[in-house]
């Protein structure tokens, strides 16, 4: 009886460890996705700034 209770407890702990690992992996994937999105946004902002500078230069020459 006691042995089977320990076996069940061990199984539950193993399942919790697996779920914790899965949750951690999902959190890391979300973090990576956010970082990638921020990098892409920064790239777009740089491109916009370059275009803005070009337009200002054209406008000053007109």
C-alpha positions in Angstrom: 0.0 0.0 0.0 2.7 2.5 1.0 4.8 1.5 -1.9 2.0 2.1 -4.4 1.4 5.6 -2.8 5.1 6.5 -3.3 4.9 5.2 -6.9 1.9 7.4 -7.6 3.6 10.4 -5.9 6.7 9.8 -8.0 4.6 9.6 -11.2 2.9 12.9 -10.3 6.2 14.6 -9.7 7.6 13.4 -12.9 4.5 14.7 -14.7 4.8 18.1 -13.0 8.5 18.3 -14.0 7.6 17.6 -17.6 4.9 20.2 -17.6 7.2 22.7 -16.0 9.8 22.0 -18.7 7.1 22.5 -21.4 5.9 25.8 -19.9 9.5 27.0 -19.7 10.1 26.2 -23.4 6.9 28.0 -24.3 8.0 31.1 -22.3 11.4 31.0 -24.0 9.7 30.8 -27.4 7.5 33.8 -26.6 10.5 35.7 -25.4 12.4 34.9 -28.6 9.4 35.9 -30.7 9.2 39.3 -28.9 12.9 39.9 -29.4 12.6 39.1 -33.1 9.6 41.4 -33.4 11.4 44.3 -31.7 14.5 43.8 -34.0 12.2 43.9 -37.1 10.5 47.0 -35.8 13.9 48.7 -35.2 14.9 47.8 -38.7 11.8 49.4 -40.1 12.4 52.5 -38.0 15.9 52.8 -39.4 14.6 52.5 -43.0 12.0 55.2 -42.3 14.6 57.5 -40.9 16.7 57.1 -44.0 13.7 57.9 -46.2 12.8 60.8 -44.1 16.3 62.2 -44.5 16.2 61.7 -48.2 12.8 63.5 -48.5 14.1 66.4 -46.3 17.1 66.8 -48.6 14.9 66.8 -51.7 12.6 69.3 -50.1 15.4 71.7 -49.2 16.7 71.6 -52.7 13.3 72.5 -54.1 
